[in-house]
Amino acid sequence: MNKEQVKGRYEEAKGSVKEATGKVVGNERLEQKGKFQKNAGKVQAGVGDLKEEVKKES
């Protein structure tokens, strides 16, 4: 596992918590921020996954 994967998964988790908190308290803005952060984390983790695949192929 590389840094991009770890950082991405961490951001995904933080985003999920924000999204759930926003739903519970009825704060739509916090929920949207959480969704955005979660998706950004998925992208970052995907970049890390791709780097790992390239490394394996080399």
C-alpha positions as CSV (number, residue, x, y, z in Angstrom):
1,M,0.0,0.0,0.0
2,N,1.3,3.4,-0.9
3,K,0.7,6.9,0.6
4,E,-1.9,7.8,-2.0
5,Q,-4.0,4.8,-1.1
6,V,-3.8,5.4,2.6
7,K,-4.6,9.2,2.3
8,G,-7.4,8.4,0.0
9,R,-9.0,5.8,2.3
10,Y,-8.6,8.2,5.2
11,E,-10.3,11.0,3.3
12,E,-13.1,8.6,2.3
13,A,-13.7,7.7,5.9
14,K,-13.7,11.3,7.1
15,G,-16.2,12.1,4.3
16,S,-18.5,9.3,5.3
17,V,-18.5,10.5,8.9
18,K,-19.3,14.0,7.8
19,E,-22.1,12.8,5.5
20,A,-23.7,10.7,8.2
21,T,-23.4,13.4,10.8
22,G,-25.0,15.9,8.4
23,K,-27.9,13.4,7.8
24,V,-28.4,12.9,11.5
25,V,-28.5,16.5,12.5
26,G,-30.3,17.7,9.4
27,N,-27.4,19.8,8.1
28,E,-27.6,19.5,4.3
29,R,-24.4,21.5,3.8
30,L,-22.3,19.2,6.0
31,E,-23.8,16.2,4.3
32,Q,-22.8,17.6,0.9
33,K,-19.3,18.4,2.1
34,G,-19.0,14.8,3.3
35,K,-20.1,13.4,0.0
36,F,-17.6,15.6,-1.8
37,Q,-14.8,14.6,0.5
38,K,-15.7,10.9,0.3
39,N,-15.7,11.0,-3.5
40,A,-12.4,12.9,-3.5
41,G,-10.9,10.3,-1.3
42,K,-12.1,7.5,-3.6
43,V,-10.4,9.3,-6.5
44,Q,-7.2,9.7,-4.5
45,A,-7.3,6.0,-3.5
46,G,-7.9,5.0,-7.1
47,V,-4.8,6.9,-8.2
48,G,-2.8,5.0,-5.5
49,D,-4.3,1.7,-6.7
50,L,-3.2,2.6,-10.3
51,K,0.3,3.4,-9.1
52,E,0.5,0.0,-7.4
53,E,-0.6,-1.7,-10.6
54,V,2.0,0.1,-12.6
55,K,4.6,-0.8,-10.1
56,K,3.6,-4.5,-10.2
57,E,3.8,-4.5,-14.0
58,S,7.3,-3.0,-14.1
